[in-house]
Amino acid sequence: MSEAIDASIEGHAETDGTRNGTRSKEIEVTLIKLIHKNNRITRSELADALGISVRSVSRKQEKMTNIKLILTTLKSLEDALVLPI
């Protein structure tokens, strides 16, 4: 994966500055990399690779989807608010 993609992924993963927050960020980044590498990977395989439960993988994916929807919506609103000169 290119450095630009890595930087983009890491820029969107959240951390709260704690050890668990840092681990959460690492898991999210690794999750994205694994899916990017093999988009047919199962949640069970992701859970095994990440050392977390299948339910935790589902929660991470849901959270990341919600963030993506918010960012997409904000971008759409921003584009709509740009007035032609």
Buried (B, 14 or more C-beta within 10 A) or exposed (E): EEEEEEEEBBEBBEBEEEEEEEEBBBBBBBBBEBBEEEEEBEBEBBBEEBEBEBEBBEEBBEEBEEBEEEEEEEEEEEEEEEEEE
